[in-house]
Amino acid sequence: MGVWEILIPKCSNEGVEYSVQYHQAWDKKVREITGGITILKSAKGHWVNPEGRLLIEDMIPVRIYCTEKNIDKIIDFTMEYYNQDTIFAYRTSNKVKIRKRK
C-alpha cells in the first residue's frame, strides 16, 4: 500500500469543461476501488506532445491510498472515462501511518 497521486483533466480534449456530476461519477468509482480519495485544488499542467506542440491544461490532482494493482485499475479506468491518450500517476509515499480511534 502507498499514497498515489493521479492528475485528472478538468476539460475534454475539445476544451469543454467536464461537469461536476461527471467528475463525481469518477470519484464514486474510484472510492469503490479504494475506499477513499483526497481531491486537491487545480493545477496548470504544461507538456509537449509528440508533434512538439505545447499543451497547457488545468488538472485536478487526486491522492489515493491503495495498492499498485489498484492504481493500475484506476489509471485504465481514467484513461477510458476521460478519453485520454496519457494519464500521469505517481507514488508520493510508501511510508504511511494510519491511526484509528479505538
N, C-alpha and C positions, 0 to 999 in steps of 0.2 A: 504494500500500500504506500501511496505517496500523494503529495499535493501536486496537481497538474493545473496548468492554465491553457485555455484554448481561446483563440480570437474568433469572434462571431461577427459577420458583416452586418452593418446597420442597413445597407441598401443592396438591392439586387444588382446584377451585372449591367442592367439597363439604367441604373441610377435612381430607381424608385425605392423609397424608404419602406422597409417592412413594417407592418402594423405591430402594435404592442401585443395584440392577440396572437399574431403569427409567432413572435418570439416566445410568448408564454406557452405555446404548444410545444416548442423545442425544450423549454425549461422543464415542462412536465415529463417529457420522455426521458430526459437526462436524469431527473430526480428518480424516476422509476428504475434506472440502471444503478444509480449510486447512493440514493437516499438523501442527497442534498447538493446545493450549489451556492456559490457566492458570486454575485454579479457586481462587477466594478464599473466605475464611470468610464465613458467612452474615451478612446484614444485615437489619434490620427496615424494611420499606417502609410508609409511610403515604400514602394517597391518597384523594381524594374522588371517588366515581363520579358519573356524570351526574345521578343522582337525589339527590345531596347526602349520601350515606351514606359515613361514614369507614370505609375498609377498611385493616386492618393485617395484613400478612403477611410471613413470612420469605422472603427472596430469596437466591439464590446468584449473586454476581457472577462472571462468567467473562470473562477477557480473551483476545482473539483477534487475531493479526496477519494481516490479509487485505485484500483489495480491497473497495471499496464494493459492487461487484456480488456478492461472496461474502457479505458481511454481510447483504445483502438476501435471499439464498437462505436463510441461517441464520435470519433473522427469520421468513420464511414457514414454514420447517420447524418452528421452535419454536412458532409460533402454533398450528399444527395438532397437533403432537406433545403439547403440554401443554394443548390446548383453551382457549386464552386469547383474550380479546377485544382485549387490548392487550399489546404487547411493547415494552419500553424498551431501546434500544441507543444508544450514543453513541461518537463518536471521542474517544479520550483523547490521541492523539498522531499527528501525521503526520511527525514527525521522529524516526526510529528508526535506531539503529545496531546492526548485527548483525555480530559478528566471529567467524569460524570458524577453528579451528586448522588450520594448513597441513599 
